Amino acid sequence: MRLSQFFFSIWSLLFILFAYWQGNDPDAVIWVAAYAIAAILCVLTAMRKYFTWLTALVALVSFVLGVYFFPSSVSEWVLQEWQQKDLSMKTLDMEKARESFGLLIISVIMTLAALTGFRKKRSRKDDVKPFAGQN
């Protein structure tokens, strides 16, 4: 197993775990779907099945939404999380901050998956030899 296959296999398992943890969220359907799509695309990338444009689109949408929901003060959000000492949602801002970081994680991993797919497709194109008699 190549390093990239291992990497995307691990991330597919992590995204499945993230989806599971969304079960008690008020808007669980949205977040389970987001993490499930990321998990499926990671599995496909690990299997060397590249849906590069779809993966790139997921990366872009995740990035835009992650920036949109990004907390105004990361240090304040971290301090609130540290003080409450549990993972329950106390404020809407805490939930949005968590969701934004989840979206940014999806964006980074999907960007890597898309780049892997583009690179592999390009290297396959370069490996094609012209037919005899062609230049």
C-alpha positions in Angstrom: 0.0 0.0 0.0 1.3 3.4 -1.0 1.6 6.2 1.4 -1.2 8.2 -0.4 -3.5 5.1 -0.2 -2.8 4.8 3.5 -3.3 8.5 4.1 -6.7 8.6 2.4 -7.8 5.4 4.0 -7.1 6.9 7.4 -9.0 10.0 6.5 -12.0 8.1 5.3 -12.2 6.4 8.7 -11.8 9.7 10.5 -14.6 11.3 8.4 -16.9 8.3 9.2 -16.1 8.9 12.8 -16.8 12.6 12.5 -20.1 11.8 10.8 -21.0 9.5 13.7 -20.3 12.2 16.2 -22.8 14.5 14.5 -25.7 12.2 15.4 -26.9 14.4 18.3 -26.5 17.7 16.4 -29.6 19.8 15.7 -28.6 19.9 12.0 -27.1 16.4 11.9 -28.3 15.5 8.4 -26.2 18.3 6.8 -23.1 17.4 8.7 -23.4 13.6 8.3 -23.8 14.2 4.6 -20.8 16.5 4.4 -18.5 14.0 6.3 -20.0 11.0 4.4 -19.2 12.7 1.0 -15.7 13.4 2.2 -15.3 9.8 3.4 -16.5 8.4 0.1 -14.2 10.6 -1.9 -11.3 9.5 0.3 -12.1 5.9 -0.2 -12.3 6.4 -3.9 -8.9 8.2 -3.9 -7.4 5.5 -1.9 -8.6 3.0 -4.4 -7.1 5.1 -7.2 -10.5 6.1 -8.6 -10.2 9.8 -9.2 -13.2 12.1 -9.4 -11.0 15.1 -9.5 -13.5 17.8 -10.5 -16.1 16.7 -8.0 -13.4 16.5 -5.3 -12.1 19.9 -6.2 -15.7 21.3 -6.1 -16.2 19.8 -2.6 -12.9 21.4 -1.5 -13.9 24.8 -2.8 -17.4 24.7 -1.4 -16.0 23.5 2.0 -13.4 26.2 2.0 -15.9 29.0 1.2 -18.4 27.8 3.9 -15.5 27.3 6.4 -14.4 30.9 5.9 -18.0 32.1 6.1 -18.6 30.4 9.5 -15.0 31.1 10.8 -15.2 32.5 14.4 -14.4 36.2 14.8 -12.0 35.4 17.6 -10.3 32.0 17.7 -8.7 32.6 21.0 -12.0 33.5 22.6 -13.6 30.4 21.1 -10.8 28.2 22.4 -11.0 29.8 25.9 -14.8 29.1 26.0 -14.2 25.5 25.0 -11.5 25.2 27.7 -13.6 26.7 30.4 -16.7 24.5 29.9 -14.6 21.2 30.0 -17.2 19.2 27.9 -18.2 19.0 24.3 -21.8 20.2 24.7 -22.9 23.2 22.7 -23.4 26.2 25.0 -23.6 28.9 22.3 -24.4 29.1 18.6 -21.0 30.8 18.1 -19.3 27.7 19.5 -21.2 25.4 17.1 -20.4 27.6 14.1 -16.7 27.7 15.1 -16.6 23.9 15.3 -18.4 23.5 12.0 -16.0 26.0 10.3 -13.0 24.0 11.4 -14.7 20.8 10.3 -15.3 22.3 6.9 -11.7 23.6 6.6 -10.4 20.1 7.4 -12.6 18.7 4.6 -11.3 21.4 2.3 -7.7 20.6 3.0 -8.1 16.8 2.6 -10.3 17.2 -0.5 -7.7 19.6 -2.0 -5.0 17.0 -1.5 -7.2 14.3 -3.0 -8.0 16.5 -6.1 -4.3 17.3 -6.5 -3.5 13.6 -6.3 -6.1 12.8 -8.9 -4.9 15.6 -11.3 -1.3 14.4 -10.9 -2.1 10.8 -11.6 -4.2 11.6 -14.6 -1.5 13.8 -16.0 1.2 11.2 -15.5 -1.0 8.6 -17.3 -1.4 11.0 -20.2 2.4 11.5 -20.4 2.9 7.7 -20.4 0.8 7.2 -23.6 3.0 6.4 -26.5 2.1 7.4 -30.0 1.3 4.7 -32.5 4.0 3.4 -34.8 4.5 5.9 -37.7 3.3 8.9 -35.6 5.6 11.6 -34.3 
